[in-house]
């Protein structure tokens, strides 16, 4: 498999000006990843007058393996890595990061921070919230570069994900400060969320030349505003930053203006792609129906896909009496199809893998950050929706899309019904749009309310 050539207007993006900031927004299946690689190759090409070292960044390690595979098979020499690897390398080069200076697992430290604040005798209902509430709120604080309590209290939160009421924020900030104190006392200067702020501070004091002249960001909707601000500082005045993203896949709920993210782009400079080159007409119809569900209300720059010309069967919903039968059926069907096609079984959570692993063959490939390399061609892959971002497969199976699992009751209790629907619904969009030709969604009992109610979108069966 070689690197696909740009199709139609895709080629125009590859040759956009090689200076300044560029934003490309497209629907799933519009070829953003292919365009990102070709764009990076063009910017790095030694025969051009704008050539220079070029970095292609994405958010998860699984996609890094896939991008490296495409680049190598396409004969393209560019640096491909995750944002966090880039940030860690830069801070290390400035003497600002030791080999073990990042807190990877925050759960215990956040739990101790909450307990420490509660032990002072304060009585506040927010201290009874679960660990995921505080983790998400701390991610938001760090991702937006909130530096003090007043700024946190005064910042307007946009959209349905505004979970922390202003009256709760002073206590949340108190826990946040205690968390940072505990982390620092352990000799850890950063966590993976606030490392971008450290990169910004370092670049603002760094008068030396920049390592990369051009930076290309793939799956940019997953980057926090602070990450993007740091990348805008990482290029020289004659360099370029190109952002490829799909707002409909915003897993982390980031709604922001481009200026807020440090990008200097005017509305007329944003390039939109609506052509869908991946999915059949039936799968694209379902994806568009998901993107117009109420839980998507208020999302920024949703790009409605044009209906592709390719025909194919409707997605299938299969209902089972119990999850054991469901797991056995899905894995058997997926294994049989994988003999001559690329097949993926995608799941909401890593923990759900235990439900299917007893029935998978040893040749099945797990999508995860420690993948040594990408293996192309026919085969069976399994992993989370998130790990499959930007990938595509001939057929996709989405098991356990049951009413009690999507969203799960723990998420509803933790975040509220609306937010739980929004979080999982955007992941469902990612899962559906990974399928090129075949899509099977299964459930035990009733299917999730996240699925659009139009019966014409599916073929329905019960086993």
C-alpha positions, 0 to 999 in steps of 0.5 A: 500500500502506497500513499494515496495521491490527493484527489480533486481539491485536496491538491490545492491544500498541499500547495497553500502558502508556506508561511503563516497559519492555515486551518483546514476543516473537513468531514470524516473521510475527506482525506485530511490525514493524506493531505497532512502528509502530502503537505508536510512533504511539500514543505520539506521538499529540498527543491523548493525555496521554502524548504526546511525541517518539517514536523508532523504532529498528532495526538495519539501514538497509534496514529503516529505508527500509521502516519509513519507507515504511510510516509515511509511507503510514500517515500516521504522523509518528515518527522512524525511524533505526538505532541507530548513527545515533541514537548518533552524533547523541547523542555529536555533540550532547555534543561527544564525536564528531568527523565522522570519529571512528569506525573503520569497517573494523577488519580492518587494525587487528586484523591489525596488533594480532595481529602486534604482539603476536606480534612480542613473541615470545609463542607462543600458538596463539590468535594463529594464529586468523583475523580473523573470530575476533577480530572476533566476540570483540571484538564480544562484549566491546564488546556486553556492556560488558566493561571489564577483563581480570579481568571477561572471564576470569571471565564465564561464556559461555552456550550453544554460542557460547562459543568463547573458552576461559578459558585463551585469554582473557588473550592475546585481551585483550592483542590487544584492548588493542593494537587499541584503542591502535592505533585511538586512535593514529589519532585514532579514539575508537570503533568501531561496537561500543563506541559504545554504551558511550560513549553509556551513559557520556555519559547517566550524566553528562547531567543535561539533559532527554531528547530522546525521551520514548518509544523503540520498538525493532524487531528488538531481538534484534539489539541488543547488551546495551550498546545496550539499556542505553543506550536505557534511559538515553535516556528520562525517568522518565515515558517508555517503552521498548518492545522487539519481537523474535524470539529465533529470529532472533538473528543475533549469538547474544546470550543475556542476561537482561532485567536484564543488558540494562538492562530492568526487566521481570518474566516476567509482563510479557513479551507473547508472540505465536505467531500467524503472519499471513505464511507459508502452513502449509507454509512455517511447518512448515519454519520450525518444523522449522528452529527445532527443529534441534539447532543451535538448542539452548539458544536463549532464548525461542524462540516456536513459531509456530502453524500458520496457516490459509492453505494453499499448496504445499510449499517446493521443493528443486532440485538442480543439477550446477553453480552456473552452471546453478543461478544461471541457473535461479533468476534466470530463474524469479524474473524471470518471477514478478516481473512481477506479484509481489514476489520476493526472491533471498536469499543468505548473503553479499554476495560471493555476489551476483556469482554471480547478477548477470550474469543479473539485469535492470537493474530488479532492486532490491538490498537494501542500506544505501544504498537511497534509498527503498523501492519497493513492489509487484511486482518482483525484489529481491536481497540477503543474508538479513540485509538482508531482516530484517522484510521479506516477499515473495510468493515467495523463492528461496534459492540455493546452499544446498549442503552445501559452502556452508552452512556454508562450510568457512572458517567451520567451520575458524574457529569449529568445526562447531557454531558454524558451523551455529548462525550460518548456521542462524539466517540460514536461518530468517530467509530461509525466513520472508520467504516469504509463499506460495512458497519455492524452495531450490536447491543444487549437489550435496547440500543443506545439513545445516541443512535438516531431514531430514523429506522431507514438508516439501519437494517435491524435484527435480533439474535 
